[in-house]
Amino acid sequence: MADHVRIGVLGAARIVPAALVRPGRSVASVEVAAIAAREVGRAQEFADRFGIPQVHGSYDELLDDPNVDAVYVPLPNGLHGKWTLAALAAGKHVLCEKPFAANADEAAEVAAAAKSSGLVVMEAFHYRYHPLALRLADVVAELGKLRHVEARLAFPMPKFKDIRYSLDLAGGALMDAGCYAVNMVRYLGGDEPEVKSARALLKGEGVDRAMRAELKFPAGHTGTVVTSMWSRSLLRLSAKVLGANGELRVFNPFSPQHGHRLTVKLDGHRRVERFDRRPSYEYQLEAFADAVLHGKPFPTTADDAVATMRVVDDIYRAAGLPVRQPS
């Protein structure tokens, strides 16, 4: 592991090509070295298709592989905590898909294990590593005293048998899409908010297909989170910050490689900023490898994940829905 990180994948999930395999080809410090799936035939088919050299017949077998330095966890939400803990116990670094765990208590358990292990555990909020997201912190500082922070992420997911609608697998719109908006509002708001109210639209008992939450920050500014996998808002990808000196609005801060726009109105002047279209996943993989190989700090830590999950849990409680549980 002198100059690159060998990553094994737990599960042949749909996100793996976009989040790991294709960006991994452009990041010299990363090698996608192995894959395991519940059905070895599926893992072999995936490996053949994407050129992954090693196939394992079980997740445990992959964790025992001495030629794997780190593990990518793209499993259903309710399994993230379990297999991150298993990877840490096996001495592997972890890149875990969002949401980090089923709830804040499980996230705290994982964070404690990460701290005691000394291994890198990164939550895969890839947008946080793109130059657009890095720029937002500087722009927010220009706005003066904050008044309101808002993030919206909605997309259509009408396949209601999809695991993202499964309560047993810790599903729901807030878990799948809304965790991005929660993380964004925390980031732009500069502190940890209190949930004042929340309202959900349901798809099945206890499972939200859409959610809106109103927040309040310690400094007095307010926040709003809006998310949906099935509602009248078929597609929303935006963030907004209002301050005493002006405002910023962002179109598509979550996946800026597919098109984005940052508009800033400050002291009566308007400007538009745009950034490169390099995939945010490539920036994330570079940051992960730098953390593993060189100890470089990164923003989406296990502790940061705990803070996001606390807000997610509080939103569910405010909406009268159950906090998600591990599978």
MOBEL-V51254 format. One record per helix or strand. SS is the DSSP state (~ for helix, > for strand). FROM is the first residue (numbers start at 1). TO is the last residue. If there is no record, write none. Layout:
SS,FROM,TO / SS,FROM,TO
//
This chain:
>,5,10 / ~,16,24 / >,30,36 / ~,40,50 / >,54,56 / ~,59,63 / >,70,73 / ~,77,89 / >,93,96 / ~,104,117 / >,121,123 / ~,126,129 / ~,131,142 / >,146,154 / ~,163,165 / ~,167,169 / ~,173,189 / >,194,202 / >,208,216 / >,222,228 / >,236,243 / >,246,251 / ~,256,258 / >,261,266 / >,269,273 / ~,280,294 / ~,302,318
//
